[in-house]
Amino acid sequence: MNKALPYDRFYPKLMDFSVWICTNILRFGKYENDSIVKFAAADKNSNVLDYGCNTGRHASFVKQAYGCNIMGADINTAAIAACKRKGIKAEVITEEFFEKYSSFFDIIINSHVLEHVDHPKDFLVNIRGMLKDKGTFVIAIPQERIRGDITIMQILYFFLRLKFENPHKHKFSKNQLFSLLDEAGFTPQDYVFCNFLPPFLTKHLIYLKSRSLVIKCTKK
């Protein structure tokens, strides 16, 4: 487990505001969310996990789109409470979480989490262990020019709390992430770059023009 960041009750509100800006003004958040929902196609009997769910944005949209059995998981108790207020089943991540849900889920969503963890490959291997055979893994990750450059609000939040650290520990290109996923036991199936323009206009642009990357994988 990675050490929890100093979240409090204000943090989910900050994240919801940041998401609103990215979705309704900058727009790449909307295209990213639409891509995640598309890649996480499920039926009503599918067990779906949003790991690192924050306040449940992606979980809510996936549940609305497919009517599946979805739950969220996060280290932030305030975020878990926010999920539950939205009608999303959610649990706080503990040391026993991966074992508890071994080979349980048909689909796992992981949005803007990998760049925060200390050991990305180990993290992905643990995620893989919770998927059923041939299960689907949907991962979204920022495409940054400088590590942490899309986390200005988070950086300011930590600065005000006298935590002088970059919340992003890693920066991944598409090729780096594809290689890491392969090493962890996933086969990438599809991907899309999300920008300020609709994805069909930006899929083949170099990542410097994009703000995030969404990849659909299957468990090997």
SVG drawing of the C-alpha trace seen along z (x, -y; Angstrom):
<svg xmlns="http://www.w3.org/2000/svg" viewBox="-29 -28 38 45">
<polyline fill="none" stroke="black" stroke-width="0.4" points="0.0,0.0 1.1,-3.5 1.1,-6.1 -2.1,-8.1 -1.9,-11.7 -3.3,-14.2 -6.9,-14.2 -9.7,-15.8 -13.3,-16.6 -12.5,-19.6 -10.5,-17.5 -13.5,-15.9 -15.1,-19.3 -11.8,-20.5 -11.7,-17.5 -15.3,-17.9 -14.6,-21.5 -11.5,-20.5 -13.5,-17.9 -16.2,-20.4 -13.6,-22.7 -12.0,-20.0 -15.4,-18.6 -17.4,-21.7 -14.8,-24.3 -11.6,-22.6 -13.7,-19.7 -11.0,-17.0 -12.5,-15.7 -15.8,-15.0 -14.0,-13.2 -12.0,-11.2 -15.1,-10.2 -16.9,-9.2 -14.0,-7.1 -13.8,-5.3 -17.5,-4.5 -17.2,-3.2 -14.2,-1.0 -15.9,0.3 -18.9,1.8 -20.7,4.1 -23.9,6.0 -26.2,5.9 -24.6,8.9 -21.0,7.7 -19.0,6.9 -17.2,3.6 -14.6,1.9 -13.6,-1.8 -10.3,-1.5 -9.2,-5.0 -12.8,-6.1 -12.4,-9.5 -16.0,-10.9 -17.5,-8.3 -17.7,-10.3 -16.7,-7.4 -18.6,-4.8 -21.8,-6.9 -21.6,-7.2 -20.8,-3.5 -23.7,-2.5 -26.0,-4.8 -24.9,-3.5 -25.0,0.2 -26.9,0.9 -24.1,3.2 -22.9,4.1 -20.3,1.4 -18.4,0.4 -15.7,-2.1 -12.6,-1.8 -10.3,-4.6 -7.9,-5.4 -9.8,-8.6 -12.7,-8.1 -14.3,-11.4 -14.3,-10.4 -15.9,-7.0 -18.6,-8.9 -19.2,-11.1 -19.6,-7.9 -22.1,-6.5 -24.2,-9.7 -24.4,-9.2 -25.7,-5.7 -22.4,-3.9 -21.3,-1.1 -17.7,-1.9 -15.0,-0.6 -11.9,-2.0 -8.8,-0.2 -7.0,1.9 -4.1,4.3 -6.6,7.2 -8.5,5.6 -6.7,7.4 -7.0,10.8 -10.6,10.2 -11.5,9.6 -9.1,12.0 -10.4,12.9 -13.8,11.3 -14.3,8.4 -15.2,8.5 -14.0,5.0 -11.7,2.7 -11.4,-1.1 -8.4,-3.0 -8.4,-6.7 -5.4,-9.0 -4.0,-6.7 -0.9,-5.0 1.1,-8.2 0.6,-8.5 1.8,-5.1 5.4,-4.2 5.7,-1.0 3.6,-1.1 4.3,2.5 3.5,4.1 0.3,2.0 -0.8,3.2 0.0,6.8 -2.3,6.5 -5.0,5.0 -4.7,7.9 -5.1,10.3 -8.6,9.0 -9.8,9.6 -11.4,12.7 -9.8,14.5 -9.9,12.4 -11.3,9.5 -11.1,5.9 -8.9,3.2 -9.5,-0.4 -6.8,-2.8 -6.6,-6.6 -3.4,-8.5 -2.3,-12.1 -0.1,-13.1 2.0,-15.9 4.8,-18.1 6.2,-18.4 5.4,-15.9 2.4,-17.2 1.5,-20.0 -2.2,-19.2 -2.4,-19.0 -2.1,-22.7 -5.1,-22.7 -3.8,-19.7 -0.3,-21.2 -1.8,-24.4 -3.8,-22.3 -0.8,-20.5 1.3,-23.7 -1.3,-25.3 -1.1,-22.3 2.7,-22.6 3.2,-19.4 5.8,-20.4 5.6,-17.5 4.5,-16.8 1.4,-14.5 2.6,-12.8 5.5,-10.4 5.7,-9.3 5.1,-10.5 4.3,-8.0 4.2,-8.2 2.0,-5.9 4.9,-3.5 6.1,-3.4 2.7,-2.6 2.0,0.1 5.3,1.7 4.5,1.6 1.0,3.1 2.5,5.9 5.1,6.7 2.2,6.7 0.2,9.2 -2.2,7.1 -2.8,6.9 -3.7,3.4 -6.7,3.6 -7.5,0.0 -6.6,-3.5 -7.6,-7.2 -5.9,-10.5 -8.2,-13.0 -7.7,-16.7 -9.7,-19.8 -11.2,-18.5 -13.3,-15.3 -11.2,-12.1 -11.7,-11.2 -9.8,-14.3 -6.9,-13.6 -6.3,-9.9 -3.4,-10.0 -1.8,-13.2 1.4,-13.1 0.7,-13.0 2.2,-16.5 -1.1,-17.8 -3.1,-15.7 -4.0,-15.9 -4.8,-12.3 -4.6,-8.8 -7.3,-6.1 -6.3,-2.5 -8.5,0.6 -6.7,3.9 -7.5,7.5 -6.0,9.8 -3.5,12.3"/>
</svg>
